[in-house]
Amino acid sequence: MVLIERVRPSDPGFQQLMAELDAYQSQLYSPESNFLDSVEALEQADACVLVAIVGGETVGCGAMKIIGGYAELKRMYVSSGHRRHGVATALLEWLEREIASAGVPCACLETGVHQPGALSFYARHGYLRRGPFGDYRADPLSVFLEKDMPGVGPE
């Protein structure tokens, strides 16, 4: 069973998973193609940070921050031994509920071309490719995705 908890970005379990994610992504992408939010960026009032706990162990994390008329998903990561067990889906569904309940009509994210598992995961959950958003610029290693939140916005 996956337990999802909202935590502060300074939570030790979240910090550990962020370090794993940073190490993983630094192997795949150069620093100029790595768009990693800091703890300070996630401390904003309009951000939500989650961890997934299985058997008392923090095994996954995800975050979102509301920026104007959309929410950006950040820091989605599941430790290697717990992938393909519904942890990422549980995190994503919780974040999408938070976004929809805030009345935000769209979730956006940036991921990389060297992460086919992430790309297929988001595609299975209804995310579609789009161009750069917010402060992002076009990058050949980036893939930008979005999903409209059901029940939010014009019908």
C-alpha positions, -999 to +999 in steps of 0.1 A: +000+000+000+012+035-009+008+063+016+010+098+002+019+126+026+023+163+020+056+175+034+078+206+035+107+207+010+131+204+039+117+169+048+147+145+050+130+118+029+122+143+002+158+157+003+172+122-001+151+115-031+159+149-046+196+140-043+191+107-061+171+125-088+198+152-092+225+125-095+205+105-120+197+136-142+233+149-141+243+116-157+218+122-186+220+159-192+245+188-190+238+215-164+223+239-190+197+213-199+189+204-162+160+225-148+160+215-111+140+236-087+157+243-054+142+238-019+137+276-017+117+276-050+095+248-036+090+266-002+065+290-019+030+292-007+017+281-041+037+249-041+028+214-029+054+188-021+045+151-017+063+119-007+052+084-012+058+059+017+058+021+013+064+000+044+077+030+064+102+039+037+100+071+016+102+058-019+089+085-042+082+122-044+066+148-066+058+185-064+038+212-082+038+249-081+011+272-094+023+298-118-003+322-131-029+302-152-011+268-150+006+244-125+040+230-132+048+195-121+083+192-106+106+167-089+086+135-099+108+106-089+104+070-076+134+050-063+145+022-086+133-007-064+097+007-063+090+015-099+061-001-117+042-006-085+018+023-088+038+048-067+042+074-095+005+071-104-005+077-068+017+108-066+005+121-100-032+116-092-028+134-058-010+163-075-037+165-102-064+166-076-045+195-058-043+213-091-079+208-100-091+218-065-071+250-068-091+258-100-061+257-122-071+245-157-038+230-169-008+210-157+025+214-175+059+198-171+093+195-187+112+162-189+140+150-211+144+130-243+167+105-224+138+095-201+116+072-222+100+057-191+088+092-180+076+101-215+055+069-217+042+073-182+029+108-188+015+098-222-005+070-205-019+096-181-031+120-209-002+144-212+004+158-247+034+175-262+035+212-264+061+240-268+081+256-241+062+274-214+070+299-187+107+307-185+118+276-205+134+280-238+135+255-267+161+228-259+168+197-281+170+176-249+137+189-234+102+176-240+073+198-228+040+183-219+006+195-207-028+181-196-061+199-191-076+193-157-111+178-160-139+199-146-117+231-145-122+260-170-147+265-198-168+235-207 
